[in-house]
């Protein structure tokens, strides 16, 4: 589904990603772990199409298409979803209102009829329940006055509404207490499916106790230095990134 | 009968021979002030960013009928009368109420020259639910024409009313020079909505004189125009009075829109709050100038003002100057102004959900002034305004379609 080849990315002239290779198949959950400043969020933003990230080398192919050529909304239409580490508040734009516009734009792209208000609200209630997001929050301005945990649950609610093929989840666990983490993990596990791939970016192993990944990559200083199964995450937790970094020194 | 076209200053008569003595004397002093000062130029501080030069030399034809039309029924306890008629039949009732003779230039001009208008009177203790709706139809003059609409609104103590004024226009050469005076008795409340859909020229002044515990809430929506200048002045004269002045304006093309507010805190424990939002695109110019005076003795004043502007093009201009002049202790005051473009991170967020860029921009643009539109409590008017605003923002159509 997603193939990243020798990806180099600069931000304001400084190299951040220095040759990433990564391939994800439908149905797989990959985790990317790495310390602060290793380039995790940059990778997420590049995949979603944020401006200000210059790809200097390499390519990204998604469902056979050149992903990097596509606008953020075209990527979304093709099924790419980014769960933000810091979801922005948008005063004056209500959550359900913009999601309805978003969902109907996607449905139009897929050649489906738009959902009417009643069907939309029914779907919204069902998906909000998945992450225990209250009706009141779904109707409020996007993320305005939301707590940290509510913002993250709102991200997963939106993902559930939009049903992406590839979900890139950028530190969805950051700032969450253990109860909120379980709610989010349960929501995400429900959304696992043979047609859907997930790229779960995290600093800590904790999230991966609940969302068990098929593959774990360790990203340090813009490069994937180790790839393994879920046990790699546990080793990382026990030994720390320093050990892994030292172990790779020649 | 339409009079011969004349420049604004030439149209001031040498003497005033009709009407009650007090009015003649008010008009006479207005005329004297104008002859002495002339019209404002770029050295006039309050007109620094708005040039009226195009108006000075123009010869305007004057129309006869200038009374705004009341398009809603006047409920029990509300009387709406022609100013001309009251001046003929019971002139004493208006003495001291039609003022502004020595006020700012254009209000003085209106005071010297108005011939017709309305007096809206809400009797004491009357609460009117349905809004009173006034339409200021532009008079049928040949271009360029001028009219001087005048409205006096008296809300007696303990009463409550909503007034919605609409200033439409078709003729870009038509100058409307309007004055609305508002008198609020003790504990009286007025919600005052003004909608300016005039593509041409207008100078308008609202002055609210407030007794103790009264409340004046004003929302102005200005949807572009060649040269529009609006002043609101609220005089908080009695203890515990409050005013809320809100506004939203859009400029595009070569529009020039200027809003000035003045709040005079003259008594203790009064509150004022101002929120003005503007969207500037094309080669449009928007001006906001708001001043709050807290006079000596006005302790426990609370005054806030905020002006935020969204700049959508490199060729649009925004001037903003909220300021405070405080002459007493024990007050809570704040003011602030911003001029900026759309937030890139908000835009990106919406796009990652599949919202096309154009629609995302339109959504964020509308959201910027929606808060002000939402302060119009009369739902049909609010819906109409929403439509009118969406019609004027880029890709606004799409926002309507998406909701």
Interface residues (C-beta under 8 A of the other chain):
Chain A: X48 X49 X50 X51 X71 X72 X73 X75 X76 X77 X80 X81 X82 X84 X87 X88 X90 X91 X92 X93 X97 X98 X99 X100 X101 X102 X103 X104 X105 X106 X109 X142 X158 X162
Chain B: X343 X344 X345 X346 X348 X349 X350 X351 X352 X353 X354 X355 X356 X357 X359 X360 X363 X364 X366 X367 X368 X370 X371 X402 X403
